[in-house]
């Protein structure tokens, strides 16, 4: 679908315990996982009903030896991945895994000039993130914690044609007229630059309970945005970070303490979903 070009269209979880991850995300989001392995490697596809969400695979041994830890990777769909990889390098990015044919399409794992990693895919063979109205379990927001938000946005705008938006501190990402995410300059004490993916949930309080009950951790939140939506930043039992966003059926929902990522309440507010939100209460 042409309108997906330049948008995140697929997601993969690289983990140290695929079986454990299948159980965790099944409990939290109700996802099913079907086997899509090839002779080269084991691979599963997460789906919510008929909607394919993303893939699941073990973190390769070479990556573990190099210090890689469990994480989610979002793939931006491009017309010609070989040309896109060359363009990325000319703009100062790095190609970590060169364009390679896979069971989902022709893929490449790359890093922007500030070392935030993401993926690119050409000829995506699966349905992926196609709907404009996000259903529970789908990724509804993409957020880049950048070393320099302005420079990062200039890079991605040049690479993918993302239009420049209003705002000096929080740079909104729009594709095909639809707002899909944002990026901002993180505090020095937060982790190295990275993309964080926000999964839609029907009820934030229920989802938080499922995360905790399934062995995950709440790192920050729940925190309420001005539009009444709540967000929570979490990690799964293997340490991969992700976020939740959705409404809450409970008033005065309990806010968890900030975890090991040092997202502290005194950092003067945090940016999310294109809005500046004040310090958490309490």
N, C-alpha and C positions, 0 to 999 in steps of 0.2 A: 504494500500500500504506500503510494508516494507520500502521503501526508505524514508518514512516520519518519521520513528521512530527517536526520538531525535530532531525533528524539530518542530517549531511552526506550528500548523495545524488548530487552531481555535481561535477566538477572541470574547470577550463579552464586551459590554458596560453596566455597572451598573450605573444607573442615577436616578435623582429625578424627572424627567419629561420625560417619555417614548414617549408621543405624540410629545412633543417639539423636542426630539432627532430624531425621525423619520423624521420630517419635515426638520430639519437642515441638516442631512446627506443626505437626498434625494436631497436637493438643491445643496449641495457642490459636491457630488460624483455621483448623479443620481441613488442612490440605491433605490430599492424597498424593502418593508418590508412585509412579510407574517406572518400571525398568526400561531404560533406553540405552543400555550398554552396547559398546562395540567390542571388537576383538582387541582394540588397543587399550581401552580403559573402561572402568565401571562408571555409569552415569544414570541418574534418575531425574525425572521431570516432576516438579511439584505442580499441582493443579488444584483450583478451588472449583469444584463442580466441573463444568466444561471449559473453564478458563485456565489456560496454561500460564503459570506464574514465572517459573524459572527452573534452573537446573541445580543439581546437587552432585558433588564429586569430592573425593578425598584430595586433600592438599598433597601435591606430588612430593616425593621424598627429597628431590633436589631443592624444592622451594623451602621445605622445612629446614634443611641443612643451612640454607642461606638466611634463615631467621624469620621466614614468613609465618604468620599466625592465621587462624581461621578468620575469614572475612567474606563479606558480600561484594560482588563485582557487578556493576551495571554496564550494559552494552548499548552504545549509541549506534543506531542503524545508519549506514552510509551507502551510497551508490556503488562506489569503487573503493574497496578497502585498501588495495595496494597503493592507489594514489593518495588516499587519506593518510596512510601511514607515512608516506614520503612527505606529505605536506606537514604533518605533525612534527617530524624531525626538523624540517626547515624552520618551523616556528619555535624551536627550542625544546620540544618534548622528547621523550625517549621511548623506543619500541622495546618492550621487555620480552614479548613473544611475537615473532614476526607473523604476518598474515598466513594462516594455516587453514586448510579445509578441515571441517569437523562435522559432527552429526547435526549441528544446529545451523550451519552455514560457514562462510569463510570468516574467521575471527582473528583478532589480534589483541593482546593485552599491552597497554601503553601507560605512560605516566606524563602528566603535564610538566612544565618547567619547574614547578614547585614540588614535584614528586608525588602528587596525588595520583593514584592509579585508577584506571577505568578500562573498559573494553570497547572495541568497535566490532561490528558485524555487518557483513554484506551478504545479500541473498538469504536472509533469515528463513529457515524452512518451517518454523513453528509459528503459532498464532501470536505469541508474545503479548506485549502491553498495547492493545489496539483500541480499547474503548475510551471515550472521552469522559464518561461518568464512571468514576472508580467504585468498584464493589469491594466489600470486605475481603481482605487478603491480598489485594492488589497494591502496588506502589503508587501512592498518590502525590508524593513530593520527593524531590531530590535536592540535597543541600551540600554545598562544598564549603568545608572549613579550610580556608586558604591562608597562606602566609601573607599574601597581599591580594585582597579581593578585587581591586581595580585591575591589576595586572592579569590576574587569573581570568577575569571576564573578557579582557581584550584578547587573550589567547583563544578561548573557546569560541568567541564571536568570529574570529578570523578562521578558525578551523571548521566550524559547523554552520556559520552564517547566522548565529543567534543575534537578533536585533538588540541594539543598545536600549536599555530602559531607564526610567527615571530613578533617582536615588543615588546618593553618594556612598552610603554605608552598606546597603543591602542591594545586590544586583540581581534583578529578576530574570529568569530564563523563560523565554516564550518561544514556542514552536508551533507553526501553523495557527497562530492566533490564540493558542491555549497556554496558560501559565503552568509550567511543570516543575519549577524549582527556583533556587536562588543560591547566591554565594556571598560570603562576607569574609573580612579579615578576622581570623581567630585570635584569641589571646596567646601569648607565647607559651604559657604553661599547659595549654591543651595539647593533645597528641599531634604528631606531624600531620601535614595537610591530608585530608581524606574526604571522600564522598560518603554521606550518610543517607540511607533510604528509609522513607516513612511509609509503613504499611497501614492501610485503612482497616479500622475495626468498627464493629457495630456499637460497642459500648466499651469505653476506655477502662472503667472499673473492672468489668469482667475480664478484659484482656490482661490487665495487670495481675489479677489473681491467677490467671492461667500461666503467665510467665513465671511467677514465683512458684506455683505448684508444680511446674514441669522442670524446675531446677535452674531457671534463668535468673538474671539479676536486673533490678531497676537501678540505673546509674544516675538518672535525673528525672524529677517529676513525680507525679503528674503536675503539669502546669497548664493553666487555662489561657487561651488566646482571646483577643477582643471579640472575635466572631462567635465565641461560645464553644469552639473546638478545643479539645485537650490534646496535649502531646506528652509522650513519655519516651525517654531514651534508655535503651536496654542492651543487654548482652545475652546471648544464648549460653548454654552450659559449657560450650567449648571456647567461648570468648569472642565470638563474632558479634559486632555491634549492629544494631538496627533500631528503628524507632517505630512507635505506634502513634496514630492520630485518629481521633474520632470524638463523637459526642459522649456524654456521660449521663447515666440515669440517676446518678447520685449527686446530691448537693453537698458541698463541703467535703469533697473527696480528699482522702488523706494524701498528703504529699510526702514522698519518700526522701530520705537523706541523699545527698550527693555522694556518688561512689568514687572509685579510684581514678577517674579521669580528670579530677580536679575542676569540674564544672562547678564553680563556687557561686553562691548566691550574691556575693559582693562584687561580681565583675561588671556591674553597672548595666545589667540588662543583656538579653540574648536575642539574636535574630532568628526568626523562623517563619516559614510560609509567607515571606514578603512583608512581615510586620515587625515593628520593634515592640517588644514586650518588656514591661518593667520588672523589677526585682521580684522574685517569688515571695509570697507572704510567709510569715512565720519566722 
